[in-house]
Structures are given as structure tokens and as C-alpha cells.
Amino acid sequence: MTDHPFSRRDLLRLGLTAGAASLAGACGWQGGPLQPFLRGASHLNDLVGEGLTSYGLAPQYPASARTAEKDFPGYSRSHPVPPVDPAWALEVGGLVRTPMRLTVEMLKALPRVTYTVKHHCVEGWSAIGTWTGAPLSSVFSLVAPTAEAKFLRFDTFDSGYFNGWDLKSALHPQTILAYAFNDRDLTQKHGAPLRLYSPIKLGYKLTKYLTKMTFTAERAGGYWEDRGYPWLGGV
């Protein structure tokens, strides 16, 4: 890809940790003795980034602009990813009035959002694809978070991968629980049976292989966030 995914604002926001975070990427580097520095820099980065993050709608593209699927990367922590449990369902709980277990069929019965957008990776590449899913806001309506709920934690069966989101990002109209990619059900490469998706976030925030969504009072970290990546991860 020759298209650069970052604006000047993005580069300013990411610049505080870009040099150190670039060592990590998707290669599995664990941070070593630099981890305390990375975490401190990440917290500072978030203070700056929170004021710079845009919550506007990401631009959409025609289906003809899609990146060829063979050229649309897909990462996971597990190699290979464990098979999906036939009894799989998304557990939604924590600080909610009505905890629920949601199957893909139940999510498909909710309002549907489909868009063709640009996916941005912190490593510098971008790609265009079409995603379909249920708005995360529709799940909020079902489970009724309590007043104490300020954040969300997303867990996965992919080798302990997890991350946390702020509620404002989670309620964005383009934030969905995606069950289809390019007009077909998700494959394992792209996070089957269910993944979090939003074009306002960098790829490492878009958790694949979801198993659990938990409303919390405290901010959850994340697999990469705890290794120095910005917590907000906005585009």
C-alpha cells in the first residue's frame, strides 16, 4: 500500500511513543526492560490523544475500492487459532442490569450496519473492506449498563488477547460487533465467529474472536496497551 494512513494530527498523537512502539508491532516483542517507560509514555500519549481524537464518521468507499482479500492481512496471537466451541456465545456482563449470552443468530436479529471503510494498522499499512454487524449501542440497550459503568473490556479466546474501550468510542454509530466481511460470514483469518470493529480505531483495538464483553468502573488495559501502545488507539 502506498497510501499513508496517518494525518499530521495522528502523527503528533502517536509520536510520543512511536519510536518505542515500533519495536513491538505484531512480531510479539514483549518490551523487556523498556516496559515501564513504554507504559508511562502511553499514559501521557493518551492524555494528549484524548483531546485530539475525532469521533466523527469515518469516510465510506464503494465496494469496487475493496482491497483484494489475499492482500488484506489478518493477525492473531495463537498459531493456529483454536477451533470455535460449538456452544460459543458472547458473554455480556459486569456492571449491567441484565447480563446476557448472545449467539451470532441473536446478533443478526438486531439492527444491521454495513459499511466499506479503510482499516488502519499501527504498523503503517491500510486496506479497504466491507464489514457487517450489529451496532454495539444496540447491545447497550439490551443489557442496560448501570451508572457505575464507565469502560468496557473485550476478551477473546486468542491466547489471552484483550483490550479496553471508553464508552464514547463504544457508542459511536460505526462501532459494531462484526459477523461478516466482504458480504460473507467472517473467516478465522478475520476474527470468526465475532469481532469488534470500528473505522475510528487502529487495528489492535479491534478485538477478534470475542468471547466476553464486560462493563467496568475501572479502565482495563490491553495486550498491546500494557506493552506501551496508546490506550485510545484512535485514527
C-alpha positions in Angstrom: 0.0 0.0 0.0 1.3 3.5 -0.8 -1.5 5.4 0.9 -0.3 6.6 4.3 -2.9 6.0 7.0 -2.0 8.9 9.3 -2.8 12.6 9.2 -0.5 15.2 10.8 -2.7 15.1 13.9 -2.3 11.3 14.1 1.4 11.5 13.8 1.5 14.2 16.6 -0.7 12.0 18.8 1.3 8.8 18.2 4.7 10.5 18.1 5.3 10.3 21.8 5.6 6.5 21.7 6.1 5.7 18.0 9.8 5.1 18.3 9.5 2.6 21.1 6.2 1.0 20.0 7.5 0.4 16.5 9.8 -2.2 18.1 6.8 -4.2 19.1 4.5 -4.4 16.1 2.9 -7.7 15.5 6.1 -9.7 16.0 5.4 -10.5 19.6 8.2 -8.4 21.2 7.5 -8.3 24.9 9.0 -4.9 25.9 11.8 -6.2 28.2 13.3 -3.5 30.5 11.7 -0.8 28.4 8.2 -1.7 29.5 7.9 0.8 32.5 9.0 3.6 30.1 6.5 2.5 27.4 3.6 2.4 29.9 4.4 5.8 31.2 4.7 7.2 27.7 1.5 5.6 26.8 -0.4 7.2 29.6 1.0 10.6 28.6 0.1 9.9 25.0 -3.5 9.2 26.0 -3.8 12.5 27.8 -2.8 14.2 24.6 -4.7 11.9 22.3 -8.0 12.2 24.2 -8.1 15.8 23.2 -7.1 15.2 19.6 -9.3 12.1 18.9 -12.0 12.7 16.4 -15.4 11.0 17.0 -16.8 12.0 13.6 -17.9 9.5 11.0 -15.1 7.8 9.0 -15.4 8.1 5.2 -17.0 5.3 3.3 -16.0 3.8 -0.1 -17.6 2.0 -2.9 -17.3 -1.8 -2.9 -15.2 -1.5 -6.0 -12.5 0.1 -3.9 -12.0 -3.0 -1.7 -8.5 -4.4 -1.2 -8.1 -7.9 -2.7 -8.8 -10.3 0.2 -5.4 -12.0 -0.3 -3.8 -8.6 0.3 -5.8 -7.8 3.5 -3.6 -9.1 6.4 -5.0 -10.9 9.4 -3.1 -11.3 12.6 -3.7 -13.5 15.7 -1.6 -14.3 18.8 -2.3 -18.0 18.6 -0.8 -20.1 15.8 -3.1 -21.7 14.8 -6.2 -20.1 16.4 -8.1 -22.7 18.5 -11.3 -24.0 16.9 -14.6 -22.3 17.8 -16.5 -24.1 20.6 -19.9 -25.2 19.1 -21.5 -23.8 22.2 -19.9 -20.4 21.7 -21.9 -17.3 22.7 -20.8 -13.8 23.6 -21.0 -13.3 27.3 -22.1 -9.7 28.2 -21.9 -8.8 31.9 -20.2 -6.8 34.6 -22.0 -3.6 35.7 -25.2 -4.3 33.8 -28.8 -4.9 35.0 -29.4 -7.7 32.5 -26.4 -10.0 31.8 -26.8 -11.9 28.6 -25.4 -14.6 26.3 -25.7 -13.6 22.7 -25.3 -16.0 19.8 -24.5 -14.9 16.3 -28.1 -15.6 15.3 -29.3 -13.3 18.1 -26.9 -10.6 17.0 -28.0 -10.9 13.4 -31.6 -10.3 14.6 -30.5 -6.8 15.9 -30.3 -3.7 13.6 -27.7 -4.2 10.9 -24.9 -1.9 9.9 -22.8 -2.4 6.7 -20.1 -0.1 5.5 -17.0 -0.2 3.3 -14.2 1.6 5.1 -10.4 1.9 5.4 -8.7 -0.3 8.0 -5.6 1.3 9.6 -2.8 -0.7 11.2 -0.3 0.9 13.6 2.5 -0.8 11.5 1.7 1.7 8.7 -0.4 -0.2 6.2 -4.1 0.4 5.3 -6.7 -1.7 3.4 -10.3 -1.3 2.4 -13.0 -3.8 3.3 -16.7 -4.2 3.9 -17.9 -5.1 7.4 -21.4 -6.0 8.6 -22.6 -6.4 12.2 -24.8 -5.2 15.0 -24.2 -1.7 16.4 -22.6 -2.0 19.8 -25.2 0.6 21.0 -28.0 -2.0 20.4 -26.3 -4.3 22.9 -26.2 -1.5 25.4 -30.0 -1.2 25.1 -30.4 -4.9 25.9 -28.2 -5.2 28.9 -28.8 -1.7 30.5 -25.4 -0.7 32.0 -25.5 0.8 35.5 -24.4 4.4 36.2 -21.1 3.0 37.6 -20.2 1.5 34.2 -17.5 3.8 32.6 -15.5 1.4 30.4 -15.7 -1.9 28.5 -13.3 -4.8 28.5 -13.2 -7.2 25.5 -11.8 -10.7 25.9 -11.0 -13.3 23.3 -10.0 -17.0 23.0 -6.9 -15.9 21.1 -4.1 -16.6 23.5 -5.4 -14.3 26.2 -5.7 -11.2 24.0 -7.9 -8.4 25.4 -8.3 -4.7 25.4 -10.4 -1.9 26.9 -12.5 0.8 25.4 -14.1 4.1 26.6 -17.9 4.2 26.3 -17.9 7.2 24.0 -16.0 5.1 21.4 -18.1 2.1 22.0 -21.3 4.1 21.4 -20.0 5.6 18.2 -22.5 4.8 15.3 -19.8 3.0 13.3 -18.7 0.7 16.2 -20.2 -2.7 15.6 -19.9 -6.4 16.6 -19.0 -7.7 13.1 -20.0 -11.1 11.9 -19.4 -10.7 8.2 -16.6 -9.4 6.0 -17.0 -8.6 2.3 -20.6 -9.9 2.2 -19.7 -13.3 3.7 -19.6 -14.7 7.2 -16.3 -14.0 9.0 -13.5 -16.5 8.5 -11.0 -17.3 11.2 -8.4 -15.0 9.5 -10.7 -12.0 10.2 -11.9 -13.0 13.6 -14.8 -15.6 13.4 -17.2 -16.0 14.9 -17.3 -12.4 16.0 -15.1 -9.4 16.3 -15.2 -5.8 17.4 -14.9 -3.3 14.6 -14.8 0.4 14.1 -13.1 2.6 11.5 -12.3 5.2 14.1 -9.7 2.9 15.8 -6.4 1.3 14.9 -6.4 -2.4 14.1 -5.0 -3.6 17.5 -8.1 -2.1 19.2 -10.5 -4.2 17.0 -10.5 -7.4 19.0 -11.1 -10.6 17.1 -12.5 -14.0 18.4 -14.7 -12.3 21.0 -15.8 -14.4 24.0 -16.7 -11.8 26.6 -17.7 -8.1 26.9 -17.6 -6.7 30.4 -18.8 -3.3 31.6 -16.4 -1.9 34.3 -15.9 1.1 36.6 -12.1 0.9 36.1 -10.2 1.2 32.8 -9.0 -2.1 31.5 -5.6 -2.2 29.8 -4.9 -4.4 26.9 -2.5 -6.9 25.4 -0.6 -4.3 23.4 -1.7 -1.3 25.5 0.1 -2.9 28.6 3.2 -3.0 26.4 3.2 0.7 25.6 0.7 1.2 22.8 -1.7 4.1 23.2 -4.9 3.1 25.0 -7.3 5.1 22.9 -5.8 4.0 19.6 -7.9 6.4 17.6 -7.4 7.3 13.9 
